[in-house]
Amino acid sequence: MNKIQLEELFKNFPQFKFVNVTQSNLGRKDSPTFSIYVSLDSKDTWINNIFFNSNYLIFQYYNDKLEVISKSYKLPTFRKKIINSSQILQKTLANYLSML
């Protein structure tokens, strides 16, 4: 998956009011790492306009693995998953969001 595909997939979930995807090619150019910043709160409700003051998650996607590297303490734990397709990603996110 590339940056645009990831961003579109995450934006398909209305629970994510904010989505930002960044790409890093450190190490190997054929295996980029994507950081996906999502918030369950709209940007205008963030205290002092700070992302980390919202109900946020920071996902990292690399080598077909998806994990959360940081999150709001209020949110449930997300276990590392192997993601081989966009369908698996959608199902994984839907399952996580159903726990909220």
N, C-alpha and C positions, 0 to 999 in steps of 0.2 A: 504494500500500500504506500501511496505517496502522501505528501502533506495535504493536498487538496481533497483527496478521498477521505482522509481521517477527519479533516475539519467538517466536511459535509455529513459524515456519519454521526459525529457528535452533535452537530447542530440539528439533526433530525429528532433529537429528544427535547421536547419542550421544557423538561425539568431543568435543563442546562440553560440558564438565562445569559450566560457569558461563556464563550469558547474562544480560545486562542491557541494556535498550534505553532510551535517553533521547531526548526530542524537543525541538527548538528551533524557535521560530517567529520568530526575529529576521529582519528584512527583510520577507518577504512571508508572510502567514498562509496563503495558498493553496499555498505551496510549502515545507513544513517540511523541516528537516534532521534525520535520525535518526543518533545515534551508537550503535553496537552493540558492547558490550564482551563478548568471549568469552575463555574460558580452556580450554585442553586439560587442565588439572589441576584436581582437586577443591579446593575452597576450604580444606579442612583441611590440605592439603600446601603451601600458600603459605608461604614463609619470612617470618616475622614478620607473617603474615596480610596481606601486601601483594600486591595484584593484579599489580603490575608485576614481582614476583619469580616469576611463573608463566610458563608458555608461553602468552602472550596475544596477541590481535589486537584492534585497535580499528578497526572498519569505520565508514565514513560513507556514508549513503545519502541522496541528494538529486537531484531532477530526473531520476529514473530512472537514476542513476549510482551504482555501488557501488565504493568504493575503501578501501584500508587506509591509515589515517593514522599508525598506530603498531603495532609488533609486537615480539615477542621476537626477539632476534638469531638464535636457533636455527631459526626458521621460514623457509620459502621465501618469495620475493617474490610478492605478489599484484598483478596488473595491474588497472588500472581497467577496469570493464566496464559496458556499457549493460544495464540490467535492465528489461525491459518487462512481465514477468509473474512470478508466483511459481514457475512451472515453470522459467524461465530461471535464477532465483535458486537453486533447488534443484540444478539441473545444474551451475551455476558453483561452488557450495560443494562439491558432491560431487567435482568435478574437482580443486579445490584440495586437499581433504582426502586424495585419492588420492595426492598427491605427498608426503605425510608418511610 
